[in-house]
């Protein structure tokens, strides 16, 4: 309860318009992490803890507070080691802010780009960080599968699984058997803005118009047909495919060629699924990875594995079962205290 009372007024609070200075005293801005027309994400120092603050301007012609609070409700219920932890929320005028932990170093898209760039350098043979990044990448299948299985277990559809909504945080730890500290990168599922929660399993099968990211959306979502939990599995399969082809530049180039060769200019995975599956079946390297991905990319939702099937297949690491990250004092404050 002490941790959640970040404001001194409880986990969820409302500030008056003239209390901006009080907010600035409690939440000291460190950096701007990203922004859109209606939202900004910043890192803030809150009582020596570094948090991510997502501030959304609500209104008639933008997102309504009720829509934003849906994301808050999902994060309040979902407590998993690979899902961002909700610390609190506050309202000031038309602005609604969400405080999240931890602050990430990358999203998955940026992390894979950084790995590719570093891996192409001539110094890669002596670059320990490359080994550590590849070690972490190989663990993402189990970690993300565990997170999605937890989300589905709580009868929630994420509906927007994509590399930009998966955050990566760097952590250092002592690894026995090595003469150095290994760097571990941990993945977190984020952005539940269009997610939906249900009371019963049969209610997860829905129709009607919904937002989606076409490149990673399942065929039934793009066609706005009935869609259920398997829609998330298709999107996760697209993410797995991008992860799996990152280390092998040849496979990555082939996938890009397949997507770009679409006669209608449609570079989404669902529009090229048969060609992608045919290509995956020709790969012998790391076949244990490609086997479930072929099924995850099936056009038939019933033919896709469940998230629990993925956990059985890839297993769970010790980091998957420890619960949400415990709050840690910012490094500079910890060093000063020591």
Secondary structure, DSSP 8 states (H G I E B T S, - for coil): -TTT-TTSS-SEEEE-GGGHHHHHHHEEEEEEEEE-SSEEEEEEEETTEEEEEEEEE--TTS--HHHHHHHHHHHHH---TTB-EEEEEEEETTEEEEEEES--SEEHHHHHHHHHHHHTSGGGGG-HHHHHHHHHHHHHHHHHHHHHHHHHHTTEE----SGGGEEEEEEEEE-TTSSSEEEEEEEEE---TT-EE-SSGGGG-B-S-----TTT--HHHHTT--B-THHHHHHHHHHHHHHHHHS-HHHHHHHHHHHHT-TT---SSGGGHHHHHHHHTT--TTHHHHHHHHHHT-SSGGGS--HHHHHHHH---GGGGS-S----B-HHHHHHH-
